[in-house]
Amino acid sequence: MIFGFSALPGGSRGLKGGFGLAGDAGYWWTATEAPGGPDSNAYAYLKIIGHDDNLDGFDYDKRDGLSVRCVADNP
């Protein structure tokens, strides 16, 4: 299936401000909240594309820094 999505593996930013895995994996937030942790609004789902081109995902703390994909509506 073709989605028309290409991206560079930007890695992530942790809670203490450090960056990791740039060039090795790309992490993108989804628009879906996740029921994780004591604060139900603190987690969202993410998608990961690694060097092996596999797509994976799970819930993650929104205080971490991940990439976002902006999609424009068709006029």
N, C-alpha and C positions, 0 to 999 in steps of 0.2 A: 504494500500500500504506500502511496506517495502522499506526503503531507506538505511538501514545500517548505520544510523547516531545516535550516542549517545553522550551526552555532559552533563556537569555539569553547573548549573546556575551561571555564573560568574559575573552577574550584569553589571555595566557600570562605566565609569569614566567621570565626568563632566568637563566643561571648566575650572573650578578653581582647578581641581586636586582631588576633593573629589570622593570617591567611594560610590556606592549605590546599593542596592537590590541583593548583592551577596548572593547566597543560595536561593533566591526567584524567580529570572527570569534570563534567558539567552538572550543576545542580540548579533546578528551576522550581520555583514555587508554583503550586496550582492555586486555583481560586477556591478550593474546598477546605473548609475548617476540619480539624481532626479532634476527636474527643480524648485528648491526652493531658496528663498532669492535673494538678489541683485547680488550675484556672482553665476552664474549658475553651477560652478564647486564645490561649497561649500557643496552640499548636495548629499547624496546617499540613497538608500533604505536599510532598515534593516528588519530583521525577529526577532520576539520575541517568546520565548517559556516560558510560565509562569508555576506556580505550578499546574494549572489545565490542563496542556498538550495541551492547545489551541495554535495554530500558528497564529500569527498576524504580520502585517508589515505596515510600512509607511516610508516617507522620513525623514531624520535626518541630522543634522549638522555634517559634517565630522571632525570637531575639537574635538568632544567628542570621548572617547575611548570605543570601543566595541570589542567583540571577532571576530576572523576570523576563517574560516575553510579552511585548505589547502587540495586540492584534487590533487592527482598525476594522470597524464595521464597513460593509459594502454600502456605497451611497445609493 
